[in-house]
Amino acid sequence: MTDPAQALIDECRRQEENCSYTATSFIIWLRGLRWMRTFCLAAPVVFGALATWKVLEQSSVWAAVFTLLATVIPPTYKASRLDDTIKDYELMSGEFTNIRDGFRQAALVHSQKPYPEFEAITNQLIGRLEKARARSLAPPQWCFKLAQRQIQAGHYVHDYDQRRQGDGA
């Protein structure tokens, strides 16, 4: 039979890992969304300038293409509600990061407290996690794969923890 405290520590570690992958994949996708927003805001200006460029006077096809792009991108951007999506990912990447840290602290620090107190703290974190998951944001699969590679490669390991491992602690 497994010790209940150890089982709860193990579950905290699993949820810490899950939150780490989720937060990192959200941040990766957020970078892409911000790039899309920048493109959608700058491209109409550039395409509008190209459409009226004197060099293109001989090519009405290119002028028409650039005019079309300059006029189609702004309403498409507005209809996509990209700003709202960016806000959602900003909020939830922060929330999953905070929950991840909470599970890590629960496993390392709060697990030293009496079991009922440790369990209560963990249950609060699980409640926050369930609420965060209710948003069901879904970045593309490649974001998760990239997050997984980055985390497993040690990109998000704390310098403090690396120094402690080097000291043999």
Backbone as CSV, one residue per row, in Angstrom:
resi,resn,N_x,N_y,N_z,CA_x,CA_y,CA_z,C_x,C_y,C_z
1,MET,0.849,-1.183,0.000,0.000,0.000,0.000,0.894,1.244,0.000
2,THR,0.567,2.196,-0.838,1.343,3.426,-0.959,0.957,4.414,0.129
3,ASP,1.939,5.092,0.655,1.716,6.145,1.639,0.891,7.255,0.972
4,PRO,-0.229,7.697,1.598,-1.068,8.726,0.974,-0.301,10.029,0.696
5,ALA,0.587,10.413,1.589,1.348,11.643,1.379,2.254,11.504,0.155
6,GLN,2.905,10.348,0.010,3.785,10.140,-1.153,2.971,10.103,-2.443
7,ALA,1.804,9.484,-2.384,0.936,9.441,-3.568,0.518,10.849,-3.981
8,LEU,0.229,11.701,-2.984,-0.166,13.074,-3.279,1.019,13.891,-3.795
9,ILE,2.199,13.653,-3.266,3.413,14.305,-3.782,3.616,13.906,-5.244
10,ASP,3.458,12.620,-5.550,3.612,12.146,-6.924,2.599,12.825,-7.848
11,GLU,1.369,12.946,-7.368,0.339,13.598,-8.187,0.656,15.084,-8.381
12,CYS,1.164,15.727,-7.349,1.577,17.133,-7.488,2.657,17.271,-8.554
13,ARG,3.591,16.355,-8.571,4.669,16.379,-9.573,4.126,16.170,-10.979
14,ARG,3.149,15.250,-11.116,2.538,15.017,-12.430,1.817,16.274,-12.914
15,GLN,1.056,16.886,-12.014,0.307,18.089,-12.401,1.248,19.270,-12.666
16,GLU,2.339,19.322,-11.924,3.355,20.349,-12.197,3.880,20.181,-13.624
17,GLU,4.171,18.958,-14.003,4.667,18.678,-15.355,3.614,19.029,-16.408
18,ASN,2.367,18.630,-16.176,1.287,18.952,-17.115,1.142,20.461,-17.298
19,CYS,1.158,21.178,-16.196,1.025,22.634,-16.263,2.220,23.266,-16.974
20,SER,3.380,22.701,-16.776,4.573,23.214,-17.435,4.451,23.079,-18.948
21,TYR,4.030,21.915,-19.416,3.844,21.703,-20.851,2.764,22.636,-21.407
22,THR,1.660,22.754,-20.674,0.559,23.600,-21.137,0.984,25.060,-21.199
23,ALA,1.587,25.561,-20.124,2.002,26.968,-20.100,3.012,27.259,-21.201
24,THR,3.959,26.365,-21.387,4.995,26.591,-22.398,4.402,26.545,-23.801
25,SER,3.505,25.615,-24.063,2.895,25.568,-25.398,2.012,26.791,-25.627
26,PHE,1.350,27.289,-24.580,0.569,28.521,-24.712,1.483,29.701,-25.040
27,ILE,2.619,29.780,-24.382,3.553,30.885,-24.623,4.102,30.819,-26.046
28,ILE,4.418,29.628,-26.510,4.909,29.473,-27.883,3.843,29.924,-28.873
29,TRP,2.608,29.494,-28.684,1.517,29.885,-29.568,1.255,31.391,-29.458
30,LEU,1.371,31.932,-28.262,1.180,33.363,-28.048,2.169,34.181,-28.878
31,ARG,3.405,33.718,-28.956,4.389,34.404,-29.800,3.922,34.436,-31.252
32,GLY,3.398,33.315,-31.726,2.890,33.262,-33.107,1.698,34.180,-33.304
33,LEU,0.795,34.204,-32.341,-0.374,35.080,-32.438,0.035,36.553,-32.454
34,ARG,0.999,36.901,-31.638,1.467,38.286,-31.618,2.120,38.658,-32.943
35,TRP,2.837,37.705,-33.530,3.439,37.955,-34.833,2.336,38.167,-35.874
36,MET,1.275,37.341,-35.823,0.151,37.499,-36.759,-0.498,38.866,-36.595
37,ARG,-0.655,39.306,-35.354,-1.252,40.624,-35.117,-0.385,41.721,-35.718
38,THR,0.921,41.637,-35.516,1.833,42.626,-36.084,1.733,42.631,-37.598
39,PHE,1.702,41.443,-38.191,1.566,41.352,-39.644,0.259,41.994,-40.109
40,CYS,-0.839,41.650,-39.439,-2.153,42.167,-39.848,-2.261,43.681,-39.692
41,LEU,-1.523,44.240,-38.769,-1.558,45.697,-38.588,-0.621,46.420,-39.552
42,ALA,0.512,45.808,-39.871,1.492,46.464,-40.738,1.257,46.178,-42.221
43,ALA,0.800,45.001,-42.554,0.663,44.599,-43.956,-0.245,45.505,-44.780
44,PRO,-1.408,45.936,-44.268,-2.245,46.805,-45.092,-1.541,48.110,-45.481
45,VAL,-0.732,48.635,-44.588,0.006,49.861,-44.890,1.015,49.605,-46.009
46,VAL,1.746,48.500,-45.877,2.757,48.151,-46.881,2.087,47.842,-48.219
47,PHE,1.033,47.036,-48.200,0.356,46.693,-49.447,-0.304,47.916,-50.083
48,GLY,-0.858,48.802,-49.249,-1.431,50.042,-49.781,-0.375,50.903,-50.451
49,ALA,0.790,50.978,-49.835,1.884,51.753,-50.433,2.334,51.110,-51.739
50,LEU,2.439,49.791,-51.764,2.849,49.099,-52.994,1.813,49.286,-54.113
51,ALA,0.529,49.294,-53.736,-0.534,49.444,-54.736,-0.465,50.803,-55.436
52,THR,0.028,51.799,-54.736,0.101,53.145,-55.331,1.499,53.505,-55.801
53,TRP,2.389,52.578,-55.764,3.775,52.813,-56.142,3.861,53.070,-57.643
54,LYS,4.561,54.092,-58.021,4.670,54.494,-59.423,5.304,53.406,-60.291
55,VAL,6.194,52.612,-59.725,6.859,51.553,-60.482,5.832,50.542,-61.013
56,LEU,4.720,50.396,-60.301,3.712,49.413,-60.688,2.649,49.975,-61.641
57,GLU,2.823,51.210,-62.125,1.841,51.792,-63.035,1.633,50.929,-64.280
58,GLN,2.696,50.295,-64.748,2.605,49.466,-65.951,1.922,48.125,-65.654
59,SER,1.870,47.710,-64.412,1.304,46.406,-64.070,0.060,46.599,-63.209
60,SER,-1.062,46.693,-63.883,-2.313,46.888,-63.145,-2.683,45.641,-62.339
61,VAL,-2.189,44.479,-62.737,-2.471,43.239,-61.998,-1.865,43.314,-60.595
62,TRP,-0.588,43.699,-60.512,0.059,43.798,-59.200,-0.592,44.876,-58.343
63,ALA,-0.934,45.977,-58.962,-1.607,47.046,-58.214,-2.933,46.545,-57.657
64,ALA,-3.667,45.769,-58.459,-4.953,45.228,-58.007,-4.750,44.224,-56.873
65,VAL,-3.738,43.362,-56.997,-3.456,42.375,-55.945,-3.111,43.076,-54.640
66,PHE,-2.238,44.066,-54.690,-1.849,44.784,-53.475,-3.018,45.566,-52.886
67,THR,-3.855,46.131,-53.745,-5.046,46.844,-53.258,-5.992,45.869,-52.564
68,LEU,-6.189,44.706,-53.189,-7.050,43.691,-52.584,-6.516,43.280,-51.214
69,LEU,-5.223,42.991,-51.134,-4.638,42.580,-49.853,-4.764,43.691,-48.804
70,ALA,-4.539,44.920,-49.215,-4.614,46.044,-48.271,-6.024,46.244,-47.738
71,THR,-7.022,45.878,-48.531,-8.405,46.085,-48.087,-9.028,44.854,-47.434
72,VAL,-8.503,43.667,-47.719,-9.081,42.437,-47.153,-8.515,42.121,-45.770
73,ILE,-7.269,42.430,-45.538,-6.632,42.054,-44.267,-7.281,42.715,-43.050
74,PRO,-7.547,44.036,-43.052,-8.140,44.640,-41.834,-9.474,44.031,-41.394
75,PRO,-10.461,43.840,-42.298,-11.704,43.226,-41.800,-11.521,41.754,-41.399
76,THR,-10.605,41.062,-42.063,-10.329,39.679,-41.688,-9.732,39.630,-40.287
77,TYR,-8.812,40.536,-40.029,-8.196,40.632,-38.700,-9.258,40.912,-37.645
78,LYS,-10.134,41.872,-37.923,-11.168,42.221,-36.957,-12.124,41.050,-36.737
79,ALA,-12.496,40.379,-37.803,-13.431,39.247,-37.695,-12.811,38.079,-36.938
80,SER,-11.507,37.925,-37.006,-10.843,36.801,-36.326,-10.795,36.982,-34.815
81,ARG,-11.028,38.196,-34.348,-10.975,38.505,-32.908,-9.630,38.073,-32.311
82,LEU,-8.585,38.319,-33.069,-7.243,37.916,-32.677,-6.813,38.571,-31.362
83,ASP,-7.204,39.826,-31.149,-6.831,40.500,-29.897,-7.421,39.782,-28.684
84,ASP,-8.668,39.322,-28.812,-9.299,38.580,-27.706,-8.580,37.255,-27.459
85,THR,-8.210,36.594,-28.539,-7.490,35.323,-28.416,-6.144,35.537,-27.739
86,ILE,-5.451,36.598,-28.117,-4.163,36.912,-27.500,-4.340,37.161,-26.002
87,LYS,-5.362,37.906,-25.629,-5.615,38.163,-24.207,-5.890,36.855,-23.454
88,ASP,-6.668,35.966,-24.078,-6.962,34.672,-23.447,-5.683,33.877,-23.205
89,TYR,-4.829,33.802,-24.212,-3.581,33.039,-24.060,-2.626,33.709,-23.082
90,GLU,-2.610,35.046,-23.050,-1.774,35.737,-22.054,-2.233,35.387,-20.645
91,LEU,-3.520,35.470,-20.431,-4.089,35.181,-19.115,-3.845,33.734,-18.703
92,MET,-4.122,32.813,-19.607,-4.046,31.406,-19.241,-2.606,30.883,-19.182
93,SER,-1.697,31.443,-19.964,-0.299,31.010,-19.824,0.224,31.420,-18.451
94,GLY,-0.164,32.595,-17.993,0.210,33.023,-16.645,-0.434,32.169,-15.572
95,GLU,-1.693,31.833,-15.763,-2.401,31.018,-14.768,-1.790,29.617,-14.674
96,PHE,-1.504,28.996,-15.808,-0.899,27.659,-15.765,0.509,27.709,-15.177
97,THR,1.236,28.786,-15.421,2.565,28.942,-14.820,2.439,29.057,-13.303
98,ASN,1.477,29.841,-12.843,1.274,29.998,-11.399,0.825,28.687,-10.743
99,ILE,-0.062,27.970,-11.412,-0.514,26.685,-10.870,0.651,25.694,-10.847
100,ARG,1.459,25.694,-11.915,2.650,24.818,-11.949,3.528,25.071,-10.737
101,ASP,3.800,26.354,-10.474,4.640,26.691,-9.327,3.981,26.292,-8.015
102,GLY,2.661,26.406,-7.950,1.940,25.986,-6.751,2.074,24.490,-6.492
103,PHE,1.974,23.689,-7.551,2.146,22.239,-7.387,3.580,21.901,-6.979
104,ARG,4.551,22.617,-7.540,5.950,22.368,-7.153,6.140,22.690,-5.672
105,GLN,5.607,23.831,-5.228,5.731,24.217,-3.824,4.990,23.237,-2.919
106,ALA,3.853,22.763,-3.390,3.104,21.782,-2.587,3.927,20.515,-2.399
107,ALA,4.548,20.041,-3.477,5.341,18.808,-3.396,6.588,18.981,-2.534
108,LEU,7.223,20.137,-2.636,8.486,20.346,-1.919,8.310,20.852,-0.490
109,VAL,7.380,21.776,-0.309,7.275,22.469,0.979,6.049,22.020,1.774
110,HIS,4.883,22.131,1.162,3.643,21.849,1.889,3.489,20.379,2.240
111,SER,4.193,19.507,1.527,4.130,18.081,1.853,4.764,17.785,3.207
112,GLN,5.532,18.739,3.739,6.164,18.569,5.049,5.184,18.870,6.198
113,LYS,4.057,19.463,5.852,3.042,19.796,6.852,2.209,18.548,7.145
114,PRO,1.359,18.614,8.178,0.459,17.478,8.426,-0.377,17.174,7.171
115,TYR,-0.638,15.898,6.945,-1.304,15.467,5.711,-2.607,16.218,5.419
116,PRO,-3.512,16.426,6.394,-4.766,17.131,6.070,-4.518,18.550,5.526
117,GLU,-3.514,19.222,6.051,-3.186,20.570,5.574,-2.606,20.509,4.156
118,PHE,-1.723,19.568,3.930,-1.133,19.357,2.611,-2.220,19.016,1.595
119,GLU,-3.128,18.138,1.976,-4.215,17.734,1.079,-5.121,18.925,0.748
120,ALA,-5.404,19.769,1.736,-6.264,20.936,1.502,-5.610,21.904,0.504
121,ILE,-4.321,22.135,0.657,-3.592,23.018,-0.266,-3.609,22.429,-1.674
122,THR,-3.381,21.139,-1.779,-3.382,20.471,-3.075,-4.766,20.523,-3.716
123,ASN,-5.809,20.339,-2.913,-7.172,20.391,-3.442,-7.505,21.784,-3.983
124,GLN,-6.995,22.829,-3.343,-7.191,24.193,-3.866,-6.539,24.336,-5.237
125,LEU,-5.332,23.800,-5.368,-4.628,23.866,-6.655,-5.369,23.076,-7.726
126,ILE,-5.892,21.919,-7.361,-6.649,21.110,-8.316,-7.900,21.865,-8.756
127,GLY,-8.540,22.569,-7.836,-9.706,23.390,-8.184,-9.351,24.489,-9.177
128,ARG,-8.220,25.157,-8.944,-7.753,26.178,-9.887,-7.452,25.573,-11.247
129,LEU,-6.843,24.392,-11.230,-6.495,23.716,-12.477,-7.757,23.351,-13.261
130,GLU,-8.754,22.825,-12.579,-10.009,22.472,-13.251,-10.667,23.709,-13.854
131,LYS,-10.636,24.821,-13.122,-11.210,26.072,-13.637,-10.430,26.555,-14.859
132,ALA,-9.111,26.463,-14.811,-8.284,26.897,-15.947,-8.530,26.019,-17.166
133,ARG,-8.676,24.737,-16.946,-8.912,23.817,-18.066,-10.283,24.001,-18.686
134,ALA,-11.222,24.583,-17.959,-12.568,24.797,-18.487,-12.545,25.754,-19.683
135,ARG,-11.523,26.594,-19.782,-11.396,27.518,-20.922,-11.132,26.756,-22.210
136,SER,-10.556,25.595,-22.114,-10.182,24.690,-23.202,-9.597,25.394,-24.420
137,LEU,-8.555,26.161,-24.168,-7.790,26.741,-25.264,-6.972,25.620,-25.904
138,ALA,-6.830,25.662,-27.191,-6.146,24.566,-27.886,-5.181,25.105,-28.938
139,PRO,-3.936,25.349,-28.535,-2.954,25.762,-29.541,-2.656,24.588,-30.473
140,PRO,-2.052,24.851,-31.615,-1.724,23.751,-32.529,-0.797,22.728,-31.873
141,GLN,-0.878,21.496,-32.353,-0.095,20.393,-31.801,1.402,20.679,-31.856
142,TRP,1.872,21.378,-32.881,3.303,21.637,-32.998,3.805,22.477,-31.834
143,CYS,2.947,23.297,-31.241,3.351,24.102,-30.077,3.658,23.192,-28.892
144,PHE,2.810,22.174,-28.690,3.061,21.232,-27.610,4.348,20.457,-27.856
145,LYS,4.546,19.990,-29.080,5.757,19.227,-29.398,7.008,20.075,-29.179
146,LEU,6.953,21.330,-29.587,8.097,22.228,-29.375,8.310,22.486,-27.888
147,ALA,7.231,22.691,-27.147,7.336,22.883,-25.697,7.948,21.656,-25.036
148,GLN,7.502,20.497,-25.456,8.019,19.249,-24.898,9.528,19.136,-25.144
149,ARG,9.949,19.428,-26.363,11.386,19.362,-26.679,12.181,20.356,-25.852
150,GLN,11.658,21.586,-25.722,12.373,22.610,-24.960,12.481,22.230,-23.483
151,ILE,11.410,21.766,-22.908,11.416,21.397,-21.489,12.344,20.217,-21.251
152,GLN,12.251,19.201,-22.092,13.094,18.019,-21.919,14.568,18.327,-22.164
153,ALA,14.844,19.359,-22.956,16.233,19.757,-23.206,16.788,20.607,-22.061
154,GLY,15.935,20.966,-21.100,16.397,21.711,-19.941,16.330,23.215,-20.070
155,HIS,15.604,23.724,-21.054,15.513,25.172,-21.255,14.869,25.897,-20.071
156,TYR,14.059,25.185,-19.303,13.327,25.834,-18.212,13.771,25.340,-16.835
157,VAL,14.945,24.765,-16.751,15.488,24.329,-15.471,16.068,25.553,-14.766
158,HIS,15.774,25.679,-13.508,16.271,26.811,-12.731,17.780,26.711,-12.530
159,ASP,18.465,27.828,-12.649,19.910,27.866,-12.405,20.231,27.356,-11.003
160,TYR,19.394,27.717,-10.043,19.597,27.282,-8.664,19.634,25.754,-8.579
161,ASP,18.671,25.115,-9.245,18.620,23.647,-9.205,19.837,23.033,-9.887
162,GLN,20.297,23.640,-10.963,21.493,23.134,-11.647,22.723,23.262,-10.752
163,ARG,22.842,24.375,-10.034,23.974,24.560,-9.117,23.930,23.530,-8.002
164,ARG,22.744,23.257,-7.482,22.598,22.261,-6.401,22.976,20.879,-6.892
165,GLN,22.604,20.534,-8.112,22.981,19.233,-8.666,24.487,19.145,-8.840
166,GLY,25.102,20.257,-9.237,26.555,20.299,-9.402,27.288,20.169,-8.080
167,ASP,26.652,20.609,-6.993,27.265,20.518,-5.663,27.053,19.145,-5.030
168,GLY,26.256,18.307,-5.724,25.976,16.968,-5.196,24.868,16.966,-4.175
169,ALA,24.126,18.058,-4.052,23.049,18.130,-3.063,21.782,17.491,-3.566
